[in-house]
Amino acid sequence: MTDYYLDASALVKRYAPETGSNWVVGITDPMAGNTIILSEITLAEVAAALSAKQRAPQGLTLEERDRALGRFLQDCGESFVLLQVDRQVIDQAVELTQAHRLRGYDAVQLATALLANGDLVEQGHPPLVFVASDDDLLAAARAVGLLVDNPLNHPP
């Protein structure tokens, strides 16, 4: 059993077929026994990504988007651990933007993961694995000492 922190760029692969989707589906399957940790902001990010896929040429149909969003929201309520974004997370995110090449939401994702990892390690658990499909975000996560993985390294 592993604790995974998934950024939206990785998690959306569970709900819309992309390179790396099979791997993400595998690690997030409740039967795999892994803990899937998310930031609250992932709700908005994944919803926006699914809507963008629906608006894209040859993208998801409206029905496919709605079904994927419904499944995602259900998984958030039943299977995933959602962490709040509070002032401590935001302060950490601000610091991360000054030291690394990060967009705002990516910095919040990384700050949330860092705080979650600190709590896990403090409780005697192994460190979490930070999962994203964004090279800048993964480089920053690696630089601050997180274990990382990229679904794009796990093609079907």
C-alpha positions in Angstrom: 0.0 0.0 0.0 1.3 3.4 -1.0 0.2 6.9 -0.3 0.0 8.8 -3.6 -0.6 12.6 -4.0 -2.1 13.2 -7.4 -2.1 16.6 -9.1 -5.0 17.3 -11.5 -2.8 16.7 -14.5 -2.4 13.1 -13.4 -5.8 12.5 -11.9 -7.8 13.6 -15.0 -6.3 10.6 -16.7 -8.5 8.4 -14.6 -11.6 10.0 -16.1 -10.6 10.7 -19.7 -8.4 8.4 -21.8 -4.9 9.8 -22.3 -1.3 8.4 -22.3 -0.8 7.0 -18.8 -4.5 6.5 -18.1 -4.2 2.7 -17.5 -1.5 3.3 -14.8 -3.5 6.0 -13.1 -6.6 3.8 -13.1 -4.5 1.0 -11.6 -3.0 3.0 -8.7 -6.3 4.7 -7.9 -8.5 1.6 -8.0 -9.8 1.1 -4.4 -8.9 -2.6 -4.8 -5.2 -1.6 -5.1 -5.3 -0.5 -1.4 -3.4 2.7 -2.0 -4.3 6.0 -0.3 -5.1 8.7 -2.9 -4.5 12.2 -1.5 -5.8 15.4 -3.3 -6.0 19.1 -2.6 -9.4 20.6 -2.6 -8.5 22.7 -5.6 -8.2 19.5 -7.6 -12.0 19.5 -7.7 -12.1 22.7 -9.8 -9.0 21.7 -11.9 -10.3 18.3 -12.9 -13.8 19.8 -13.6 -12.2 22.4 -15.8 -10.0 19.9 -17.6 -13.0 17.7 -18.4 -15.0 20.7 -19.7 -12.0 21.6 -21.9 -11.9 18.1 -23.3 -15.6 18.3 -24.1 -15.1 21.6 -26.0 -12.1 20.3 -27.9 -12.6 19.1 -31.5 -13.2 15.3 -31.4 -13.3 15.6 -27.6 -15.6 14.1 -25.1 -19.3 14.3 -25.7 -21.4 16.2 -23.2 -22.7 12.9 -21.9 -19.2 11.5 -21.5 -18.1 14.7 -19.7 -21.0 14.6 -17.3 -20.5 10.9 -16.6 -16.8 11.5 -16.0 -17.4 14.5 -13.7 -20.1 12.6 -11.8 -17.7 9.6 -11.3 -14.9 12.0 -10.2 -17.1 13.8 -7.6 -18.3 10.4 -6.3 -14.7 9.2 -6.0 -13.8 12.4 -4.1 -16.6 11.7 -1.7 -16.0 8.0 -1.2 -12.5 7.0 -2.0 -10.0 9.9 -2.0 -8.6 12.0 0.9 -9.2 15.7 0.2 -7.0 18.2 2.0 -8.1 21.7 2.7 -6.2 24.7 1.3 -5.6 27.0 4.2 -3.3 30.0 4.9 -0.4 27.7 5.8 -0.7 26.0 2.3 -0.9 29.4 0.6 2.1 30.8 2.4 4.1 27.7 1.5 2.9 28.0 -2.2 4.0 31.7 -2.3 7.5 30.6 -1.2 7.6 27.8 -3.7 6.8 30.2 -6.6 9.9 32.3 -5.7 12.2 29.3 -5.8 10.8 27.2 -8.6 9.2 27.7 -12.0 5.6 27.1 -11.0 2.1 28.4 -11.9 -0.1 29.4 -9.0 -2.3 26.3 -8.7 0.7 24.0 -9.2 2.4 25.8 -6.3 -0.7 25.2 -4.2 -0.7 21.5 -5.2 3.0 21.1 -4.3 2.6 23.0 -1.0 -0.4 20.7 0.0 1.7 17.6 -0.9 4.6 18.8 1.1 2.5 19.4 4.2 0.8 16.0 3.8 4.1 14.3 3.4 5.5 16.0 6.5 2.5 14.7 8.5 2.9 11.2 7.1 6.6 11.0 7.9 6.1 12.5 11.3 3.6 9.7 12.1 6.2 7.1 11.0 4.7 6.3 7.6 6.8 6.1 4.4 6.9 9.3 2.3 4.1 9.8 -0.3 4.7 9.6 -4.0 3.8 12.9 -5.8 2.2 12.2 -9.2 1.9 14.8 -12.0 2.2 15.1 -15.7 3.9 18.5 -15.7 7.7 18.6 -16.0 8.2 21.9 -14.1 6.0 20.7 -11.3 7.8 17.4 -11.1 11.2 19.1 -11.1 10.1 21.4 -8.2 8.7 18.4 -6.3 12.0 16.5 -6.8 14.0 19.6 -5.7 12.1 19.8 -2.4 12.7 16.1 -1.7 9.5 14.4 -2.7 9.4 11.0 -4.4 7.8 11.6 -7.9 6.2 9.7 -10.7 4.8 10.7 -14.0 1.9 8.7 -15.7 3.5 9.5 -19.0 6.3 7.2 -18.1 3.7 4.3 -17.9 2.2 4.1 -21.4 -0.4 1.4 -22.1 
